[in-house]
Amino acid sequence: MKRLAAFAAALLAAWALSAAAFATQAAPTPTISPDEIYVAAPQGVPRAAAHTDGALSEVLEPGSTIYFVIEGAVRAQDLTSRYARIFFDDGESTGEDLVGVPAIEYRMLYDADGTRQIGYSYVLALPILPQMPDRDLHAIRARVGLSRQRAGSLTFTANVQSRDAFFDAQTIACKGARCRVEFPADARSVHLAFRGGILFSVELGGQAAAEAGVSYATFTDLSAAYPSASLFCIEWRRAPIFNRVGTLFLPAGEETYLYEVRGRSLVDLTDAYDASAGGFSLQTRRLGAYVIADRPLEEAETADPPTNPLVGALFSNLPQ
């Protein structure tokens, strides 16, 4: 009995060490911070944008929106009698003719890739006008805040330039589950075209070859959990990551719902629907696994496991 107890204790200690190691390796869960600035491309979602003391690192497209988190605003009542303001009131301010009217909005915010939801927050939304006078780089420097108060306001800087990166983009067709793409050395940008009108447009900037094979096999776990739902599944088996953020377009009807499959979780991306384009438009560096459904995939309809239980990976039983 003593030997059995000692063996059990050793197993427990090994499990505890493994759990601790896993905990230290797990990526931290992103949280909403008033120090973050979020940017949405036209018809895109608000994603965290890199900045240094309010100076945004990336060049924005005309028609984008910049979002600033309103600290301490939890309920609508917290913003009673307050309104969004933008000030061009110092000698270094510029770009007043490039922005629209700021507003207070309640929006879902996303991580830097624009694929993982962080949570809802009250934000000050500043729209950039959809048309620039030319293709030059234009600077916006101003101060945003609430009401007429200088206290709590934030000075920011953004550069805006009309996107002409794709006017000479090469289109590369990717067919089947195996498709290794070698990018031409002289190409500045490409459109990767997949079956059904799916398109990924991205600037290259020294991009290495990518494994862009895609599968449309039904995700058996989801079909078992939601037997009454009509599901269209897309999975880039190698989940290629690109050097720069690109636009992934997934054609779909208006009354549909989009989810990204991350591990064993579904991330709701339905807000990325672009009615004018007739599909979902995502800003992302990574091509992963997605499902388009004709109904919300909330609580599973059945708890019965699939006939081939999965171990390790969610869709490990899909054909190679």
Secondary structure, DSSP 8 states (H G I E B T S, - for coil): -HHHHHHHHHHHHHHHHHHHHHHHHS-------TT-EEEE-TT---EEE-EETTEEEEEE-TT-EEEEE-TT--SGGGGTT--EEEE--STT-B-GGGB---EEEEEEEE-TTS-SEEEEEEEEEEEB-S--SSSS-EEEEEEEEETT--TT-EEEEEEE----TTTT-EEEE--SS--EE---TT-SEEEEE-GGG-EEEEE-SS---EE--EE----HHHHHH-TTS-EEEEEETT--EEEEEEEEEEE--TT-EEEEEETTEEEE-GGGEETTTTEEEEEEEE--EEEEESS---S-S-----SS---SSTTTTS--
